[in-house]
Amino acid sequence: MIRALQAVARPSWPLVVMVLGLGAIGIYNLQSTSTAAGTAIYLRQFWFLLAGAAMMGVVAAIDYRHLERHAPLFYIVMVLLLGLVLVIGKEVNGSRRWFDLGSLSFQPSEPTKLAVILMLASMFNRQTKPGGYTLRDLLPIAGLLALPCFLILQEPDLGHTLMLVFIAFSMLVFERFEKRTLMTLVVGALVAVPVAWAFVLHDYQKDRILTLLDEKADTLGTGWHANQALVAVGSGELTGKGHGQGTQVAGGFLPENHTDFVFANFAEEHGFIGAGLVVLLYMGLVVGMLRVATTARDKFGTHVAIGVAALVFWQVVMNVGMVLHLLPVTGVTLPLMSYGGTSVMTVMLGMGLVLNVSMRRMVF
């Protein structure tokens, strides 16, 4: 009887298939941009994905309840790395976001998302608030979130700062609040917008937002990326121009086509049908993770699954919205499809956590 209760369920194979499928599509797309650029980054992405799959399996095999005990240590290490990268990190285009490891780079803001998810899930698991959270109850959560957000904003990296806020908000949505607390949070958010505009955002970040509001403004400067991405998506029409036949990348018009704007290149070459298929895969992945959250055996597992689902959801929304000129350019990459070892590893580790929760839903 005890052995039966301790048996681990099979992993959610649909989630595994969708993750590996998106990774494979990403490598296929990067092969196209690599050909145009005369590089072979798709091969490096393949090895990133392979290593990430191995790490996903390792994380899925370790009982996630043991990982909860190490969440504070993981969080502290990531905060220290965020501070260290501001001092000795590699500067690229005026930002210090990466540690230079020779042929590789490490971006600490990526795994920090997982550290925040684990810490918040641990806090929610330990605290029981039948009457709902009060403002005083939210102070430790705000403090936990404020420190990494502040450090990431100094890089500067508005995109990942917003990602942390959106992930935390998504996890909080599944908790109960007192009505007065909820109203205070809404008013505070509205007040924070003009304050952030006046004292937090840099001039180039304000220009990106203004360009979004007026798409004809500075099309050769701040608005170049967004406008060229729209041209790429629109020229793909229904079925696309074909693999390797995209002209925006080949002509050098679409910047960051292997990172921020991979979706634009894919839409140009595979059209509305191909781009729609990718979006459906992401939707299926997020829905699958939320389903895992509903079947988790404890509150910690529930919030871990919700947090990773929020990570993927908001990253896709911010990237695709940026490409379609619905949101300002923030530099947030597309999960599993954009080139980048740290990004791939972070998503794969997150998926390992979700699979872990799914496999142990019947363990008591």
Secondary structure as GFF3:
##gff-version 3
##sequence-region A 1 364
A	DSSP	alpha_helix	2	6	.	.	.	ID=ss1
A	DSSP	alpha_helix	13	37	.	.	.	ID=ss2
A	DSSP	alpha_helix	41	61	.	.	.	ID=ss3
A	DSSP	alpha_helix	64	69	.	.	.	ID=ss4
A	DSSP	alpha_helix	71	88	.	.	.	ID=ss5
A	DSSP	beta_strand	90	92	.	.	.	ID=ss6
A	DSSP	beta_strand	95	101	.	.	.	ID=ss7
A	DSSP	beta_strand	104	106	.	.	.	ID=ss8
A	DSSP	alpha_helix	109	126	.	.	.	ID=ss9
A	DSSP	alpha_helix	135	153	.	.	.	ID=ss10
A	DSSP	alpha_helix	158	173	.	.	.	ID=ss11
A	DSSP	alpha_helix	179	199	.	.	.	ID=ss12
A	DSSP	alpha_helix	203	213	.	.	.	ID=ss13
A	DSSP	alpha_helix	224	236	.	.	.	ID=ss14
A	DSSP	alpha_helix	247	250	.	.	.	ID=ss15
A	DSSP	alpha_helix	262	295	.	.	.	ID=ss16
A	DSSP	alpha_helix	299	323	.	.	.	ID=ss17
A	DSSP	alpha_helix	341	359	.	.	.	ID=ss18
###
